[in-house]
Amino acid sequence: MLFTTDQQTLDDLNIFGKHGSDSVYQIFNHTITRGGAALLEEMFRYPLSDHQAINHRSGIIGHFASKQIPFPFAAADFDAAEPYLDNTDERTRLSAQENSVSQKISSMIAADAATVAIHNGITALVAVLKGMKEFIALMDLPAGQPYAADKDAIAKLLSEDGLAPVFELPAKGKINYTAFDTLFRFRYRDLIRKILRYCYELDVYMAVAKVALQRSFVFPKALPQNQHRLSLRDVSHPQVKNAIANTIEADPDSNVIFLTGANMAGKSTFMKSVTIALYLAHMGFPVAASAMEFSVLDGIYTTINLPDDLGMGASHFYAEVLRAKKVANELISKKLFIVFDELFRGTNVKDACEATIAFTAAFAKKRSSIFVISTHIIEAGEVLKEKCSNINFVFLPTKMNGTAPVYSYKLEKGLTADRHGMIIINNEGILEILQAGLSKRNKL
């Protein structure tokens, strides 16, 4: 089954960002080639849903992180090779009857742009192919190392008899452009494309490995789906400077995390921290934590910054209802990670309390999925304590320093009735501003 999510979740987690803003993707977007950048985006858009595939990719990136191996190719070679390979027009094929490309250029005969592009593409591919052969020959891989299979596959591609002239060419030998053009563009084009794909994968692996080293990210261990387990130690938000780390676990006996806390206590940041880590983990990427194990899920859905549906004239509450309905439908056949921040905030407190109790109790029965639900409605938590045994009640505390709230951003067990909204309003002097404005108006 494919891993599923939606645009609401991508926006909530800031996976790609908006209008060029910083994003989770940008943390890892340090590839050298355009092909590597495109492949990185593909990995972000399509996380994996098989624990073996996840651990395989994670193991490869971890290997390159431990070896600190730099990308062994020049980006300019791929910029020349790609458009050259894209041109499959038989009419542009070089022939022995015409002046060779090298003769045209060396003799300062005017060469059209297409001819120069063919020349540059062939030269670039020779460099890439020879570079790849040298690179894998120097790789020291222990038995069972995840990249060993990739190395063997690359070696097999490079051993194709038709490519022998490339590797027999001396370091500064004269290239037979006519013969190599037929070889690269028309006879072995698909094979060349496969080799370039391996180059772009290397670009991604090495870029991500470098990020893991620089940020001290950890490589999670993926478990089979039927183990229904999540363990995250010292997880933090990768985009928050000096972020406070927290530890959380979930299994079928505690698959609902019920989170309370005052405004500004850090609930949304905590939920995003956990969810981003789980999203990256399903990609086989390193995460901002000290340790992580997780059972593979079928998808992730969050509801943190839910917009009103103005197009259909829907209220915020109705948008919340539709969102809950979508999640309920997905849960019928899938094992999911679900986040609701301030469930049903768009309606009155009584209805919100009843709906929160009803939905959370229903979610709790889906023990193969994991839920994180935050709320200000403590009364709902008190009722749920009596109704469900598999809810993990946690809160983010607020301490008062006089009239100033102080936030630790560290999870504690239980429920909290912290409410400091009016204190914050009073600290900002909003009511005084309004009163002063009214007094001034009355004097006029």
C-alpha positions in Angstrom: 0.0 0.0 0.0 1.3 3.5 -0.9 2.0 6.0 1.9 -0.8 8.6 1.9 -1.1 12.2 3.0 -2.6 15.4 1.7 -1.9 19.1 1.0 -3.4 20.1 4.4 -0.8 18.0 6.1 2.1 19.2 3.9 1.1 22.8 4.7 0.7 22.1 8.4 4.2 20.6 8.7 5.7 23.2 6.3 7.2 20.3 4.2 7.6 22.4 1.1 6.8 25.9 2.4 5.1 28.7 0.5 6.4 31.4 -1.8 10.1 30.3 -1.3 9.9 30.3 2.5 12.0 28.1 4.7 10.7 24.5 4.8 11.6 21.1 5.9 12.6 20.2 2.3 15.0 23.1 2.3 16.9 21.7 5.3 18.0 18.8 3.1 18.1 20.6 -0.3 21.8 20.7 -0.7 22.1 18.5 -3.8 24.7 19.5 -6.4 22.8 18.4 -9.5 19.4 19.3 -10.9 18.6 15.6 -11.2 19.5 15.2 -7.5 17.2 18.1 -6.5 14.3 16.6 -8.6 14.9 13.2 -7.0 15.0 14.7 -3.5 11.6 16.3 -4.1 10.2 13.0 -5.4 11.3 11.3 -2.1 9.6 14.0 -0.1 6.4 13.7 -2.1 6.3 9.9 -1.9 7.4 8.5 1.5 7.9 4.8 1.8 5.5 2.3 3.4 7.7 -0.8 3.7 10.0 -1.2 6.7 12.7 -3.0 4.7 12.9 -0.3 2.0 13.0 2.4 4.6 15.8 0.7 6.6 17.7 0.1 3.3 17.7 3.7 2.3 18.4 4.8 5.9 21.4 2.4 6.0 22.8 3.8 2.7 22.6 7.4 3.9 24.1 6.4 7.3 27.0 4.7 5.5 27.8 7.9 3.5 27.5 9.9 6.7 30.0 7.7 8.5 32.5 7.8 5.6 31.9 11.6 4.9 32.4 10.9 1.1 32.0 14.0 -1.1 30.0 13.8 -4.4 32.6 12.7 -7.0 31.1 14.4 -10.1 30.9 17.9 -11.5 27.4 19.3 -11.8 28.2 20.9 -15.1 28.7 17.5 -16.7 25.0 16.6 -15.9 23.8 20.0 -17.2 25.5 19.1 -20.5 24.5 15.4 -20.6 20.8 15.8 -19.9 19.8 18.0 -22.9 22.0 16.0 -25.1 20.3 12.7 -24.2 16.9 14.4 -24.5 17.6 15.1 -28.2 16.6 11.9 -29.9 16.1 13.3 -33.4 17.8 11.0 -35.9 18.5 13.9 -38.1 21.0 15.2 -35.6 23.0 12.0 -35.4 26.7 12.5 -36.2 28.0 10.7 -39.3 31.4 9.8 -40.5 30.9 11.6 -43.8 30.7 15.1 -42.3 33.4 17.0 -40.6 33.7 15.8 -37.0 32.6 18.1 -34.2 36.2 18.3 -32.9 37.5 19.3 -36.4 34.9 22.0 -36.7 35.8 23.5 -33.3 39.5 23.1 -33.5 39.6 24.6 -37.0 37.6 27.5 -35.7 34.9 26.8 -38.3 31.6 28.2 -37.1 29.7 25.4 -35.3 26.0 25.8 -34.7 24.6 25.6 -31.2 23.2 22.1 -31.7 26.5 20.7 -32.8 28.3 22.3 -29.8 25.6 20.8 -27.5 26.2 17.4 -28.9 30.0 17.8 -28.5 29.6 18.9 -24.9 27.1 16.2 -24.1 29.4 13.4 -25.3 32.4 14.8 -23.5 30.4 15.1 -20.3 29.0 11.6 -20.5 32.5 10.2 -21.0 33.6 12.0 -17.8 30.6 10.8 -15.8 30.9 7.1 -16.9 34.6 7.0 -16.2 34.1 8.8 -12.9 31.4 6.3 -11.8 33.6 3.3 -12.7 36.5 4.7 -10.6 34.2 5.6 -7.8 32.6 2.2 -7.3 36.0 0.5 -7.7 37.3 2.5 -4.7 34.2 1.8 -2.5 35.0 -0.4 0.4 31.7 -2.0 1.4 31.5 -4.7 4.1 29.3 -7.7 3.5 25.6 -6.9 3.9 26.1 -3.1 3.7 22.9 -1.7 2.1 24.7 0.0 -0.8 26.4 -3.2 -1.9 23.5 -4.2 -4.1 23.4 -0.8 -5.7 27.2 -1.0 -6.3 26.8 -4.4 -8.0 23.9 -3.1 -10.2 26.0 -0.1 -11.3 29.0 -2.4 -12.0 26.8 -4.6 -14.2 25.5 -1.7 -16.2 29.0 -0.4 -16.7 30.2 -3.8 -17.8 28.0 -3.8 -21.0 30.3 -4.7 -23.8 29.2 -1.8 -25.9 30.5 0.7 -23.4 34.1 -0.8 -23.4 35.4 2.0 -25.8 34.6 4.6 -23.1 36.8 2.9 -20.5 39.6 2.1 -23.0 39.9 5.7 -23.8 43.2 7.2 -22.4 42.8 10.1 -20.0 43.5 12.7 -22.7 42.7 10.5 -25.6 40.8 11.8 -28.7 37.1 11.0 -28.5 35.5 9.4 -31.6 32.4 11.7 -31.4 30.5 9.9 -34.2 30.8 6.5 -32.6 30.1 7.7 -29.1 27.1 9.7 -30.3 25.5 6.5 -31.7 26.5 4.7 -28.5 25.1 7.2 -26.0 22.0 8.6 -27.7 20.7 5.7 -29.8 22.1 2.3 -28.7 22.4 2.5 -25.0 20.4 5.6 -24.1 18.2 3.7 -21.5 21.2 2.2 -19.9 22.9 5.6 -19.7 19.7 7.0 -18.1 19.8 4.3 -15.4 23.4 5.1 -14.6 22.6 8.8 -14.3 19.7 7.9 -12.0 22.3 6.2 -9.7 24.4 9.4 -9.9 21.4 11.5 -8.7 20.7 9.0 -5.9 24.3 9.4 -4.8 23.8 13.2 -4.9 20.8 12.9 -2.6 22.3 10.4 -0.2 25.5 12.4 0.2 23.6 15.7 0.7 21.3 14.2 3.3 24.2 12.5 5.0 26.0 15.8 5.3 22.9 17.4 7.0 22.7 14.5 9.4 26.3 15.1 10.5 26.0 18.9 10.7 22.8 18.8 12.8 23.5 15.6 14.8 20.3 14.0 13.5 19.7 10.3 14.2 18.7 7.5 11.8 15.4 5.9 12.9 14.8 2.2 12.8 11.7 1.1 11.0 9.7 -1.9 12.4 7.1 -4.1 10.7 3.7 -2.6 10.6 2.1 -5.3 12.8 4.2 -4.2 15.8 2.2 -1.0 16.3 4.9 0.9 18.1 6.4 4.4 18.2 9.3 5.5 20.4 10.8 9.0 20.0 13.5 10.2 22.4 14.5 13.8 22.6 12.6 14.8 19.5 12.6 18.5 18.6 11.4 20.7 15.8 14.1 20.9 13.1 13.2 24.5 12.2 13.1 25.9 15.7 16.4 27.4 17.0 17.4 26.0 20.4 14.2 23.8 20.4 13.3 22.0 23.6 13.3 18.2 23.1 10.7 15.8 24.4 10.2 12.0 24.6 7.0 10.3 23.6 5.9 6.6 23.1 2.8 5.0 21.7 1.5 1.4 21.3 -1.9 -0.2 21.2 -2.3 0.3 25.0 -1.5 4.1 24.7 -2.3 4.9 21.0 -4.1 8.2 21.8 -1.9 11.1 23.1 -4.2 13.6 24.7 -2.4 16.9 25.0 -3.4 19.9 27.1 -1.8 23.2 28.0 -2.3 26.9 27.9 -1.9 29.1 24.8 1.7 29.6 23.9 2.8 26.6 26.0 4.1 24.8 22.9 1.4 22.3 22.0 1.4 23.0 18.2 5.2 22.9 18.0 5.4 19.6 19.9 2.8 18.0 17.6 4.7 19.3 14.5 8.0 18.0 15.9 6.7 14.5 16.3 4.9 14.4 13.0 7.8 15.8 11.0 10.0 13.2 12.6 7.6 10.5 11.6 7.2 11.8 8.1 11.0 12.0 7.6 11.4 8.5 9.1 9.1 7.1 6.5 11.4 8.6 3.9 14.4 6.8 5.4 15.8 10.2 6.4 17.5 11.2 9.6 15.4 13.1 12.2 15.9 15.7 15.0 16.0 13.3 17.9 18.4 11.1 19.9 16.7 7.8 19.1 13.7 6.6 17.2 11.9 3.4 16.4 8.6 3.2 14.7 6.2 0.7 13.1 5.5 1.7 9.5 2.1 3.3 8.9 0.0 3.8 5.8 -0.1 7.6 6.1 -0.2 10.8 8.1 -3.0 13.4 8.3 -2.8 16.5 10.4 -5.3 19.3 11.2 -3.4 22.1 12.8 -4.0 25.2 10.7 -7.3 24.4 9.0 -8.6 27.3 6.8 -12.3 28.1 6.3 -13.6 26.8 3.0 -14.7 30.2 1.6 -15.3 28.7 -1.8 -18.3 26.7 -0.6 -19.3 29.2 2.1 -18.4 26.8 4.9 -17.8 27.9 8.4 -14.7 26.9 10.3 -16.7 24.4 12.3 -18.1 22.8 9.2 -14.6 22.6 7.7 -13.5 20.8 10.9 -16.4 18.4 10.5 -15.5 17.6 6.9 -11.9 17.1 7.9 -12.9 14.7 10.7 -15.1 12.8 8.1 -12.2 12.5 5.7 -10.0 11.1 8.5 -12.7 8.7 9.5 -13.1 7.3 6.0 -9.3 6.9 5.7 -9.2 5.0 9.0 -11.6 2.3 7.7 -8.8 0.6 5.7 -5.6 2.2 6.8 -3.2 2.4 9.8 -2.5 6.1 10.2 -0.9 8.8 12.3 -3.6 11.4 13.0 -3.2 14.9 14.6 -6.0 17.2 15.6 -4.9 20.5 17.2 -7.8 22.1 19.2 -10.5 19.7 17.9 -13.7 21.6 17.1 -12.5 25.0 18.1 -15.0 26.5 15.7 -18.1 25.8 17.8 -19.3 26.6 21.3 -17.6 25.0 24.3 -20.4 22.6 25.1 -20.6 21.1 21.6 -16.8 21.1 21.4 -16.6 19.2 24.6 -19.1 16.6 23.6 -17.7 16.2 20.1 -14.1 15.9 21.5 -15.2 13.1 23.9 -17.1 11.3 21.2 -14.4 11.4 18.6 -11.5 10.7 20.9 -13.3 7.7 22.3 -13.9 6.4 18.8 -10.3 7.0 17.8 -9.1 5.1 20.9 -10.8 1.9 19.5 -8.6 2.1 16.4 -5.6 0.7 18.3 -3.5 0.0 15.1 -3.4 3.8 14.5 -1.9 6.6 16.5 -3.6 9.8 17.4 -2.5 13.1 18.9 -5.3 15.4 20.1 -4.8 18.7 21.8 -7.5 20.7 23.6 -8.2 23.4 26.1 -11.3 21.6 27.3 -10.1 19.8 30.5 -13.6 18.5 31.2 -13.3 16.3 28.1 -10.1 14.8 29.5 -11.7 14.0 32.8 -14.5 12.1 31.1 -12.2 10.3 28.8 -10.1 9.1 31.8 -13.1 7.1 32.9 -14.1 5.9 29.4 -10.8 4.8 27.9 -7.8 2.9 29.3 -5.5 3.5 26.3 -5.2 7.3 26.4 -1.9 8.8 27.4 -2.7 12.2 29.1 0.2 14.7 28.8 0.5 18.4 29.2 2.8 21.3 28.6 3.0 23.3 31.9 3.0 27.1 32.5 4.6 28.6 35.6 3.8 32.1 36.8 6.5 34.6 37.6 4.3 37.2 39.2 2.0 38.1 36.3 4.3 36.8 33.6 3.8 33.2 32.3 6.9 31.1 31.9 6.9 28.1 29.6 9.2 25.1 30.0 8.0 23.3 26.8 8.7 20.0 28.6 6.0 17.4 28.6 4.5 16.2 31.9 2.1 13.4 32.7 -1.6 14.2 33.3 -4.0 17.0 32.6 -3.6 20.7 33.2 -6.2 23.4 33.8 -3.7 26.2 33.0 -5.6 29.1 31.6 -3.7 32.4 31.3 -5.5 34.1 28.4 -6.7 37.0 30.5 -3.4 37.4 32.1 -1.7 37.8 28.7 -4.4 40.2 27.6 -4.0 42.3 30.7 -0.2 42.2 30.4 -0.5 43.7 26.9 -2.7 46.5 28.2 -5.4 46.0 25.6 -8.3 47.0 27.8 -6.6 50.1 28.9 -5.9 51.1 25.3 -9.6 50.6 24.5 -10.7 52.5 27.6 -8.3 55.4 26.9 -9.7 55.6 23.3 -13.2 55.6 24.6 -12.4 58.4 27.1 -10.8 60.5 24.4 -13.8 60.0 22.1 -16.2 61.1 24.9 -14.2 64.3 25.4 -14.5 65.3 21.7 
